[in-house]
């Protein structure tokens, strides 16, 4: 098992993708577990590029299974980080983070808008997912809203990476792929807002 420094060196030398494929093929006897674990680990080690693991899953497992395994791992990792931070949020280190002006600003933004900004941030592969998960855990955003945003937002992001592949230029140069991804983002946005409103209405009825 390579150390974190060795993984970082592989990433810097553009060798992490080949390494991930070799490991997935070597551990194929364990079924979907390796394909799920790699994206999950990325949630705790944000120096590792999630895109590499998602594309590697697509190559080894195929489009559908690769997407599914990456999505399960990414969502599970995000939720675990969120719940851990929420549970430990009153510890000294996290109290220091809470006092940071920029962190407080993002926390208030999450608290005021809930699902919307979380969903959009989780849709994009280059957004700082580890920071989003931590700040969301420190904020007062509802766990329900975070779970909804993670499930839907990560699905859009993972689908986009899997569908487009490892070539970012093909995303910008192929209008069909771009249109498909934008339609999916729009549909998941509408679905998320609908579910958010339904859940909020149900919570108001319970309080009433």
N, C-alpha and C positions, 0 to 999 in steps of 0.2 A: 504494500500500500504506500503510494508516494506521499511525501510530506506536503504541507501547504506551500512551502517555498519551491519545491519541485514542480507542483502544479502551476504556480505562477510563472515559473521559468518556461514551462511548456507553452503556456498561453502567450507569453512574450515572443516566443520563437515560432508562433503559428503551428505548433505541433499538438496542441491539446485536442483538436478535432480528430486527428488520426488516432491519438491515444484513446480517446473516448470510444471510438468505433471498435478498436481492438479489444478493449475491456468488455464492452457489451457483447461482442461475439464470443469472447472467452467465457463469459458468465451466462451464456444463453440457456444453460441447463436450469438456471434459477427462474426461468420464465420472465414475467414482466417486472419483477422486483428491481433489477439493476436500472431499468429504464425509468422507474418511478423514483428511485433513491437519488440518482444524479441531480435532477431538478430540485428535489427536496433539500439536498445539501447546499445548493447554491443560495437558498434563502438565508442560511446561516453563515455562508462564506461568500459575500457579494463580490469579492475580487475575482471569482470564477465567472466566466461569461455564460449566461443561461442559453444564449442563442446556439452556442456550440453543442450543448447537450441536447437541445431540441432537434437540431438538424441531424445529429448523430442517431437519435432515436428514430427519426424518419427513415434514415438510410438502412438501419439494421432491422427495424420492425415493420417498415412500410408506413404509408401515409396515415391510415386510420388508427392502427395500434400505436404508432409513434406519437401521434397527436394525443391519444387518450392517456398513455403513460406519462407523457410530459405534463399534461394538464393536471392529472391527479397529483403528481409530485410537486408541481409549482404551487397549486392551491394548498396542499397539505403543509408545505413549508411556510407559506405566507401566514396561514392560520395559526400554526404552532408558534411562530415568532410573535405574532400579535397577542396571543393568549399568555405567553411567557412574560412579555413586557408588561401587559396589563396586570398580571399577578405580582410582578416585582417592581411595579412603577413607583412605589414609595421608598425604595432603597436609595442610598445616598447618591450613587452614580446617576440614577435617573432623575433625582431631584435637581441635580446640576443641569441636566439636559433641559428640564422643564423651565429653568430660569433663562435659558438662551432666548434672545429676542426673536430670532428667525424661527426657532422651533415653536415658540409660543404663537407666532403669527400663523404658521401652518396648522397648529393644533386648533386654533380658533376657526380657521377656514374649514377644516374637516368637521368641526362640531356644528357650524352654522349650515353647511351644505350637505353633509352626510354622504349619501350614496354617489351623487353626481361626480365630484372631483376625484373620488377614489376610483370609480369605474374608469374614467378617462385616463388617469395616470397608469392604471394597471393594464390598459389596452396597448400601451406602447412599450416595445422591448428595451428601449434605451432609457426609460425612466428609472430613477434610483429606487428599485423595489424594496431593498432592505431598509432604507430610510423611511419610506412610506409606511411599511409595516410597523416600524418602531414608533414613529410619531403618532400613527393612528392608535397604537396601543396605549400611548401616554395620554392621548386626548380623551375627551368624553364622548367620542362618536359611538353610536350604538353597535354592539357586537353583531346584531342582525344586519346592519347596513354594510359593515366590513365584510361579512361572509358573503353577502349578495354581490358586492362589488368584486370580491376575489373570484368567486365562481364564474361570473359572467365576463369580467374584464380579462382574467387570465385566459379564458377560452378564446376570446378574440385575439389576444396577443400570441398565444401558442399556435392557433390556427394560421395566423398571418405568417409566422416564421416557418411553420411546417409547409404551408402551401407555396410560399415564395422560394423556399430553399435557402441555401447559404449565399445567394447572390443578391445583395442589396440593389445593385444596378438594375436587375431584372424587374424589381418592384416598381422603380421609377420609369423604366422604359416600356413596360408592358401595360397598356391601359386596361386590358381585360382583368388582369390580376388586381390592379389598383381598384377598379370598380367593384370587384367581388369583395375585397377586404373592406372597403368603405360601406358597402351595403350591409355586411355582417356587423360592423361596428354600430351602424344605425339601428339595426334590428335588435341587437342585444341592449342598446341604450334604451330603446322604447320598452322592451320587455322588463328591463330593470326598473325603470321609472314606474311602470304599471304595478310590478310586484311591491315596490317600495310604498306606493300609495295604498295598496290593498292592506299591507301589513300595518301601516300607520293608522288606517281607518279601523282596523281590528283592535289595535291597542287603545284607540280613543273610546271605542265601544266598551272595552273591558273596564276602563277607568270610569266611564259614565254609569 
